[in-house]
Amino acid sequence: MTQKTLSITVVSLSLIGSTLVGIDSFARDADRGNRDGASTTLYPYQSAIRFGYKDIDGNGALSLEEFSAATDRDVPDGQDEDVREACMEGILGYALPDRPDSATAFYAADTNDDGSLDRIEFQVAGELHDEARFAEIDADADGRISVYDRLADEAKRQQRQQARMICLAEQLNLEDDTETTLKYPIVDTNQGTCYDNSDLIDCPAEGSAFYGQDAQYTGAVPSYTDNVNGTVTDNVTGLVWTQEISSYAMPWSDASGYCASLEIGNITNWRLPSLKELWSIRDFSTGWPWVDTDYFHLVGDGSSLSQHHSWTSNLYLVESEFQNEQVQGDPAWIVNDWTGHIKAMSGSRFVRCVSGDEYGINDFVDNGDGTVTDHATGLMWMQDDNGEAVNWEAALAYAKNATIAGYDDWRLPNAKEIQSIADYSGVFPAIDTSVFNLSKLTNIKGQTDYPFYWTSTSNPVQGEDEEITDGGKIYAWVLAFGYNTDMDGYDLHGAGSVVFDTKAEAVSDGSGIEVFYHHVRLVRGGGVTETPNGDPRTYRGDDETRIVVFKDGDTGGAGGGAQDGRPDFAAAAEQLGVTEEALIAALGDPGQSEPDYEAAAAALGVTVEALQAALAVDADATEGGTGNAQPDMAAVAAQLGVTQEALIAALGEPGQGEPDYEAAAAALGVTVEALQAALMENSAPAE
C-alpha cells in the first residue's frame, strides 16, 4: 500500500458555555446533539434518548437485534473493515480507538443477564460511552475538557475523516493519489426521517415499500466549524464561507465584485460560489430554510420571495426557441435558501461568498460495462437511465432490485448526488453525454427534450407536532436534465434545475402542474453506508433553538426593489414568470393613482388575481409586514380544494394588510397550518 500523508489546519471551534467542561456537562452536551463542536457520535447506539426509537416492538425492552439496528456501520461489498482501519492507521501514524461491536456493548450493559436491556440498562450503556469519550478527549487527564482539548480532538476527528475517505477511495479502486483525498466529496443531505407518499413514517424494513430512501443511506455527514470571526469552515469540502449573507440584493453583474471587495476573517480572496459549491451546504433535514442556520445566516423569515435567493457564479447559457421571459437576457443560476430550489433567473438577489480551492469538478471514466465512475466523488453511476417514467415508490423498488454490471448495491441518488453530475457549462441536455445516455422525449412544443429524474430525498411539508399539512402531500426532489418548462412549454427554470414533484397521483392536488412520473438513474459507492433506521434526531422542526427569523434584507439597494412603499417589481415579475420590464410597462407609470389591472393582466397573460397577489405580497413586505408571499391564487385554491373566489373572499382584499388566518381557515373549512403552508409555498414541481 502506498504511504499517504495529510495535513489539516483547524482555525477554531465555536464553543458554547464554559471553556472547561466536566463529565456531567459533557454528557448533557452529547444528549443535546453535539451543538458545542465536540464529536460525541462515534458510537450512536449509546444515547439513552434513543431507547423508544430503537424499541421497535414497543415492549419496553431492547433485544440484541433491536439494540444493534443501525448501529454497526455496514461495510459495502468489496470493502474489508480491518483493511480499511489498517490503511487509516498507516496514514495517521497512530492506532484508532477501540470500537466495541454491538454484542459486546449489549452484554456489558445487560447487568441482570436477562438477554434484554431496559431503559436503565440502556442509559448505563450511554453513560459508559460518555465516560470513555470524555477520557479520549481529556488528553492531559486532568478531569476537565479545555478549549485546547477540544481543538486537538477536532483536529484528530478531521484527520480520521480524511484518512477514511482516502482508504475508501482505494478500496473502491479509484486512482491512487498519494497526496489528496476525493477532490469532490459529496456532503450528505442530513435527511434522517422517512416518508411514504403522504406521511412521516418509521423507516421501512428492507423488502418493504419505500425502502431505500435518503434517510436509509448516510455519506459524509455535514460538519462545520464556526470560526467566530464571521466565517464558517466546511470540514468536509474544506471551503470557507461568509456566515452572513449580503444585507442587500444586487444584480448578478455586481455579485463577483461584492465578494472580491470583502475582508472578513482576515481572508481577502473571497469569490462568488459556483452552483455546485453553494448546493453543497444545503441541509435537507427539516427545510424552510434549507441551510443549517446554526452556521449560515439569512435575511427575512421566508415570507417575502424577494429575500429567498442567492446568486451563483454560473450563468444560464442554454438557449431555446421557446423561453419564458424569466430566462431571457442574461439569467444566472440561483439557489433558493427558503424553498430549496435551483433555478435560472435574473433580477437582484443576495450573495454569500466563499473562499478556497474550486470544488465541484467531475472526473468521469466510462468503465465499459454500463457504468460510469466519477473519480472526483467516488460515485459509480448507471450509464443508461431506466428507460421509462415511474412514480417515486417504483423508483425506489427499481433501485433495490437492480443488478447492473454485476453489482447489487445500487440506490436511488439523493438530491446532492444527482446534482453532482449536472453540467452547467451551457450544454443541452445538462449532462456529459460523452459518458451518459438519456432517454429522449418530445415536449409540447415539438422539441427534442429530456426527462426529469427522481431523487431519494423527500421534501416534507410539516406543521406543528409533526402533523402533515398541505392536504397530506409529501414531495420528492427531481432534477431536470432537459428543459424545465411552464405549462405552455416555455423553458422557465432551466436545464439543470432542481425542483420537487408530488410522489403519486393518489395524493394529487388536482392543480394540473404535477407530473408524478419521472425517470431513474442509479448510483452506488462513494463511501456511503446503509442506515436502515435513519436518524430522526436530524429533524429540527420542533427545536426551539433553531433560528428561522433574521433581519430583513434590503431588496431595494443595488439593483432595485421595494422602495418608498412601492412593490418589489423584480420579485413580482419572478412570481408571475415575466420580465421586470414587461411588468412595469404593463402597469404604466408607477406614480399613477391606480393601475388598470385587467389591462395589465391581459398584456402579461396572467390572471388579475395573480397580478394583484404578486404586487400585494411585496408591497406589504416593504411596509414592514410579514409579506405573506403567495403563489398563484388559483393554484392555492386548487391545493386547498376550494374555489378561487372563496379563497379571495376569505382572505380579504390583497392590499388590506395581514389576513385573519384563523377566520379565513374556518370559513374555508381547512386548518390554519394548511392555509398558511399553501400560501407560503411556490407550487411543485416549478416554484
PyMOL commands that set and color helices and strands:
alter all, ss='L'
color gray80, all
select helices_A, chain A and resi 23-31+44-46+48-54+64-68+81-92+102-109+119-137+147-171+214-216+252-260+275-279+305-307+325-327+392-401+404-406+415-419+464-466+470-472+505-507+536-538+569-576+580-587+597-604+608-622+633-640+644-651+654-656+661-668+672-680
alter helices_A, ss='H'
color red, helices_A
select strands_A, chain A and resi 194-195+200-201+217-218+224-226+231-234+240-242+250-251+309-315+332-336+342-345+348-349+354-355+364-366+371-374+379-382+441-442+448-449+452-459+475-480+498-502+523-525+529-530
alter strands_A, ss='S'
color yellow, strands_A
deselect
rebuild
show_as cartoon
